[in-house]
Amino acid sequence: MPVVPTVLLVRHGHSSANGEGILAGRLPDIHLTDRGREQAAALAQRLSGIPLARVVSSPLERCLETAAPLAAEAQVEVLLEADLQECAYGAWTGRPLAELAKEPLWATVQDDPPNARFPDHETYAAESLREMSERVVAAVRRHDEQVREREGEAALWLLVTHGDLLKAVLADATGAGLSHFQRYTADPASVSAVRYGGRHTFLLSANELAPDLRRLLPPPEAPVAHDAVVGGGAG
């Protein structure tokens, strides 16, 4: 397996908006539920003894509340990254998902994401799914390069963000692109893992709820490489 930095992509735990079935967007004061806090604590336990070079989070409360126990376990500070914050859903912000599913735009979001833009609103910012995808992918790759330069090729780091953003990162990582990002799933408190190599991006796992994170640590004797291993490698 090529040895380059590995990023753990974590969605925030179950939130009050998840429980109420609303599209929270960038609404303030959306916190983890008891279930979400239990999920974050369980994931922190899975990180025990695993060195993390960096923990980066969306500035929204539900992500910070998820990131806090993970960073504490790793004994690092949480870095805030504005480009990891939720999609700007504009006039869709705070509305029930069941209601939004009846809107004509819903079909575009499902079937033609590159051409979906959320409606403007006087209070809530709006953006397109393409704009969302471009900013989050750029942010992940920027932090990954910083980790590589400062911590070395075999570093492991973690970010906490939102469902649609994670789906966009996974779609980019696998080459599917935004057109197919709805094929991906990112459940609350799930973990996915990606390595950005020189020629290829490697998807190591996706949407795991009880991941074995130790398997993502490269063996200490592994050579630094950026290409795929012909034949599949020895694990």
N, C-alpha and C positions, 0 to 999 in steps of 0.2 A: 504494500500500500504506500503510495507516495507520501512523503513527510513534508507537509506544509501546514500552516496554522489551521486549526479546526475551530469552527464557530458553532456553538450550540444555540439554536434558534428557539426561544421559549415564548409561548403565548401566555399572557397573564392568566391567573386563575379565574375561576367562576366568579362573576361580578353580579351586582344587583341588577344591572341592565340585562345580563344573560337570563337571570331568573324572571324578569318582567317581560322579556321578549321585545325589547325596544332596541333601536339602533342608537347607541349612546353617542357615537362620534366623539367630539371633543367636549361634550358636556362636563362641567366640573362636578366634583363630589360623587363620582361613581366609584364605589369601593368594592373590595372583595367581600363576598359573603363568608359565612362560617365555613362552608364547603371550600371556597377559594383559598382561605387561609390554611386550611388543612392540606390542600393540594400543594401550596407553596412550601409548607413545613416538610411534607413528605419528599418533595424534590430536593430540598436542602439536605436532607439525610442522605439521599443518593449521591450528593456531591461530596460527602465526607471523605477526606483524604485525597481528593482530586484537585490538583493545582489549577487555578484559573488565573490567567494573566490579566483579565479585564472583565468587568461586568458593566454593560451599557444598557440604559433603559429609556423608554419613552417617558416624558415628564408627567404623564397622566397618572392619577392616583392608583388606579388598579394595577398598573405596571410597576410603579414604585413599591407598592405593598407586596408584590410578588418578588421583586428583585431584592428587597431588603434582607430576607433570611438567606438567600442564595449568596449574596455578597458577604454577609456576616460569617457564613460557614467557610467561605474562601478567604476571609480576612483581607478583603479589598474594599475600596469605596465604590459606590455606584456612580457612574458617569452619566449625566443627562445628555440626551441627544434629541434635539427638536425634530430632526428628520425621521425619527422612529415613532413620532406621535401618530395617532389615528388618522385615517383618511378624513379629509374635509368634506363631509356629506352635505353641507349647505342646508337647504330647506328640508332635507330628510332627517336631520339631526333630531333625536329624541322621539321619533315617531314609532309606533308599533310596526314590527316587521310584517305582521299579517295584513296591515293596512297598505304598506308600501308594495306588497306583492301584487296589488291591484293596479298599480301605476303603470302606464305605458313604458316608462323608463326601465322598469324592472326587467322586461324582456331583453333590452339592450345590455343591461348589466350582466345578465345571464349568458346571452348568446353572442354578443359583440363587444366585449369589454374594452378594446382599444378605442371605441367610439362612444363610450359612456362618460358623460360629464354630469355631475350632480348639480341641481338647480341652485341658483344664487339665493342668498338670504341676507336680510339687513343686519343680522346678529352673528350668524355662523358662517365661517369661511367655506367656500366651495372649490372643488378641484375635480379634475378628471381622473379616472383610474390610471390612465397613462402617466399623468403627472405624479400620482402617488407611487406608482411602480418605479419610475425613474429616480425619485428622491430616496426611496428606501434602499434600492439596490446600490445606488451610489454611496449611501451612508455605510452600508455593510462592507462594501469593498474598501472604503476609505479606512475604516477601523481595522479591518483585517490586514491591510498593508502596514498600518502603524504598529500593530501587534507583531507582525513579522520582523519589522525593522528594529523594534525595541526589545522584543522578548525571544526572538529566534524562530527558526523554521518549525519547530515541534510544539509551539505554544498552543494552548487551549483557551478559548475565551467564550463569553456568553453574552447574549443580548435578550432583552425582554421587550416585546412589542405586541401588536394587535393582529387579529386573524387575517384580514385582507392583506396586510403588509407581508405577513409570513408567506401567504400563498403566492404573492408576487415574487418574493425572493426565491421560493422553490421553483416556480415556473421559469424564472431566469436561469437558475442553476442547472436545470435539466434541459435547457434549450427549447422548451415548449413555447415560451413567450407568453405575453399577456393575453393573447387570443384564447389560450387554453388554461388560464390560471384558475378558473372555476372547477377544474378537475381535481384540484388539491384540497386537502382538509387540514385545518389547524385547530384542534379542539382546545378548550381552556386547559392551561397547565401542561400542554403537550410539548414535546421536545423533538426537534429535527436537527440534523447535523450536516454541515457542508464543509468541504475543503476546496479552496480556489487554487488550482494548480496552474502551471505555465501554459499548457495547451488545453487542458480540460478543467471543468469544475466537477467535483466528485460529490454526489449525493450519498451520504453514509447511512442516513436514517430519516424517516419522516413520520410525524404525528404519533410519536411513542408516548404513552401515558405512564409506563413503568420502565424506563430505559435502563439498560446496563451501561452506564457511562464509562466504566473502566475499559470497555472494549475499544473505546475511541482514542485511548492513549496510545501513541506509537511506541513500539518497543525501543529501548534505549540504544540498541545496536543498529537500528534501521538507518540506512543511508539517506541523505537528503536527495530527493528526486521530485520532479514536477510532472512527469509523464505517467500515463497508465501503464500498468505492468502487463506485458504481453503474456497471455495464458491465464491471467486472472490473479496472479500473486498467491502467496502462501498464508495470507492473513497476519 
